[in-house]
Amino acid sequence: MRLATFHSVSATLTLLSTLKTIQMITGFVSPCPPAPSPSGVSGVSVMMVRIPTVTTTTTTSLTKKFMSYNTRSIHLKQRLTSLHPCLSIAGISSSSSCLQSTSSSSTPPPPSTTTATTTTTNPIAINPLVADVKVSATVQIFSNVKQMQSQGMEVTSLCVGEPDFAPPTSVLQAASQALLGGDTRYTAVTGTAALRKAIARDLKDRKGLDYDFEKEIVVGNGAKQCVYQGVLATVGKGDAVIVPAPYWPSYPEMVALAGGETIVLPTKESDGYLLTAEALEKCLEESCSHGKNVKLLILCNPSNPTGGVHDKKRLEELAQVLIKYPQVAILADEIYERLVYDEEHVSFASISPEMFQRTMTVNGFSKAYAMTGMRLGYMAAPQPLAKAVTTIQSQLTSCAGSVSQAAGVAALNEVSEEEMASNVEIMKNKRDYVIDRLNQMDGVTLKVPPKGAFYVLPDVSSYYNGDDTQLCLDLLETKRLALVPGSSFGAPGTVRISYATSMEELQVAMDKLEEFL
């Protein structure tokens, strides 16, 4: 009898599966229960495989049995050989490093006559849709910053949109209670009833929107997933999506992944980078006249990266244009709607009953409640759209985390309006400080101050001949200050500054930027 010892856990499991297959075919190989680790070996999983003493007669019998299975036997042999060099088609080898003889009377196996072959593995072809997708510039720069910091470098970062304050106490307590109470299992695909009820109530009370929590609200793993699923639910191969610029860089890439085409609609700095009815109508007319099948308009309000806010009058003007194009759905990304400073935010779905029926409203908990790591967002939409999104999500991630959903219920039901207003006031003070500092820098312009979110998009095109990417690279290298080039948002010659950090950090950052320029 020969004993083979394999110390790789994954290889052992794969090998066991293969040996069981051979056992069913030949009856010659039988696995033993795991044996104790050899002396002196710790933390190693050991698998003992018992292989009968093989004689010329048994080898002949084994060969005949394998021959009866034609191609299958060849594939099994190749798989065994690739798994471990000590295994041949009969399960034996003369390698003393892998097999130890326990019987001095065992007849040695005949020399192998099999000729080794080299298999050439062709590179796996990547889906062209994925190959063409760009990596998020914000994520890439943030990753670079984290790497530099891990190497001991002090880097000031204003590149990521993440509040510097902690989630409300009631949110943290709800998450803790959910963990300790065993609320850690799958939920319904659309989310827990408690969270969907809270979302529906919040939309009704603050936005005047009436959604059926059972059929028209879908909770996802962050607003980003909800946006993507909204695109997938409405856009197919060859369809077109209008994306006003400057835009969140993920929008065009999501459209590309859906097989669609992005029509970038530029806005003007003099208009505060807000979409006008005239520009939208001209874009729709030209697109349709060129045979494009426009299916979706993505409207981010308040805007990332500009902080611009479309007021009710402007939204009503956009709706009047869209009435003429009933085939166009609207994806209203309103993740920053709680962070508006100088006026009240209005949801696009509330503009008219027709716009309600055509709008997918996306919101979440990352920005207003500082729950970025909990990955919790939602979509509210008429039943046909919500049902389509639910179907997509059921095949992607199933449901959002149960603990995060419990925290979301607390955010909507227990966090007071006074606490929310306090956070908004803090953000407004930071915005005002950054704007004041930028206005003191030569060659930097900001024609219309942002009214929402926590971003500023100043024009710095008077430097580096408008090459904002090189400016940001040199700024990071020489001053250890991380900003995001505006070209990644469809706004060349600008830089995006996130003021969602401490006032002390903002002061250091503005000093560094002013010294650099």
Salt bridges, closest charged atoms under 4 A:
ASP164 OD1 - LYS430 NZ 2.93
ASP202 OD1 - ARG206 NE 2.81
ASP205 OD2 - ARG201 NH1 3.33
ASP239 OD2 - LYS295 NZ 3.53
GLU261 OE2 - LYS292 NZ 2.96
GLU281 OE2 - LYS324 NZ 2.55
GLU317 OE2 - LYS313 NZ 2.63
GLU337 OE2 - ARG206 NH2 2.74
GLU337 OE1 - LYS207 NZ 2.89
ASP342 OD2 - ARG431 NH1 3.07
GLU343 OE1 - LYS451 NZ 3.48
GLU354 OE2 - ARG358 NH1 3.01
GLU417 OE1 - ARG338 NH1 2.98
ASP432 OD2 - LYS428 NZ 3.44
ASP432 OD1 - ARG431 NH2 2.91
ASP511 OD1 - ARG437 NH2 2.83
GLU514 OE1 - ARG437 NH2 2.98
GLU515 OE1 - LYS479 NZ 2.98
